[in-house]
Amino acid sequence: YFEKLCAVPHGSGNTKRISDLCADFAKELGLRYRQDGANNLVIWKEGSPGYESAPAMILQGHLDMVCAKTEDCTKDMTAEGLDLATDGEWVWAEKTTLGGDNGIAVAMILAILADDSLPHPPLEAVFTTDEETGMDGAKALDCSDLKGRQMLNLDSEREGIFTVSCAGGVRLECLLPGEAEPAKDRGFRVILSGLRGGHSGGEIDKGRGSANQLMGRVLYSAMEQVPGLRLADIRGGRFDNVICPRNEALVTVPGEQAAAFEDFLREFGGVLKNEYAASDAGITLSWEAAEVSAAFSIETTAHILHVLLALPHGVEAMSMDFPGLVQTSLNLGVMGVEADGLHFTFLVRSSFASQKEMLVQRVRSIVEYAGGTVTERSPYPGWQYVRDSALRERVLAAYRDVSGREGVIEGTHGGLECGLFVEKIPGLDVVSLGPDMRGVHSPREQLSVASTDLNYRLVCEILKRSR
């Protein structure tokens, strides 16, 4: 089944063919199904003999994959399938991503639906779309005809690690208005580089510096030491879910202050190297002369830099249920000056909806008090840890018996579709699991054969115990 799925292009936003493929599968088996305008698909199968009255189980995965390839790959991933390869231990695709995230979930569910020898409760197979680009399929899905109140999400990537909580998130688009004016003073390009960056879901707790946040600190501190500093641009980051590794700013200073400005940057570069020696050993603060014909006024510059210094960034709260797990954070991922002022974007995450809202309030209060605007977009709910879960105990017991090992319960600071399902289906009990994968979302992606086999047997065992 995985090979059949991989033969069809199915990157995010290009899921009609793979959705139709799975719908045709349901037709061939004579199973009831529903396909919606977002290409989501739900397939129903009655319980096996002896399980007809058992509580229904939802099996869920997403149809889309991240499409990435090596520089020398000529494949058109919008129109061509993947070239699979294996050494018997791992499966991969030549020169492209594999889409094991989350094609292997769909393949396992299809195999279960096709096998009439398996004991199982009534099944509701839910295949969503565009998970990788904002969970748009799950957001659009109508769950009103789903009867299951237990769900196995098969979108995890470490065998034996069972996820039971995730962060919700929201993106904040901020604007501090300002209009550039002619500038004749000495111009400088200030460059903050050499930071490691990382994913704001998995690495926000590593203590790594954000070039966007730190450049605000650099220029605020410079403004205190160098009268007359004016900001022309401050720009960094491409993605709001990535800790920004580089920022470049354009400023002007009065000619008589140029030497003092360079002395300050030289000294402050040493301060940053000392502070970030452990997390970002390569951090470098450099500068060069630059032509700057227009910049914000001294007053507007001060206004902007006060806000940037005051805005929060990074970890705000750690989980009390899972030691070492970030509960609440925000990431200043993208910023840049445009014609109407400084634009910047935060991604706020928390497994507690109330704490997510608290950070939204904090950013909004600072920016709006300073005369700016904040717009929320792409919100998705978190999945708060439930201390009493019958499904979780069944999963752990089944894993112990199938593998001979003890499973581990974890939460994640990343986002999962589970939060949307929990919001739409009151009382839903969810566990996320999956086989070992590595290099996900890159052409180095690989899927473990042995772990996939074990996880398939595990899911079958969980279903067997579901009555």
Secondary structure, 3 states (H helix, E strand, C coil): CHHHHHCCCCECCCCHHHHHHHHHHHHHHCCCEEECCCCCEEEEECCCCCCCCCCCEEEEEECCECCCECCCCCCCCCCCCCCEEECCCEEEECCECCCHHHHHHHHHHHHHHHCCCCCCCCEEEEEECCHHHCCHHHHHCCCCCCCCCEEEECCCCCCCEEEEEECEEEEEEEEEECCCEECCCEEEEEEEECCCCEECCCCCCCCCCCHHHHHHHHHHHHHHHCCCCEEEEEEECCCCCEECCCEEEEEEECHHHHHHHHHHHHHHHHHHHHHCCCCCCCCEEEEEECCCCEECCHHHHHHHHHHHHHCCCEEEEECCCCCCCEEEEEEEEEEEEECCEEEEEEEEEECCHHHHHHHHHHHHHHHHHCCCEEEEEEEECCECCCCCCHHHHHHHHHHHHHHCCCCEEEEECCCCCHHHHHHHCCCCEEEECCCCEECCCCCCCEEEHHHHHHHHHHHHHHHHCCC
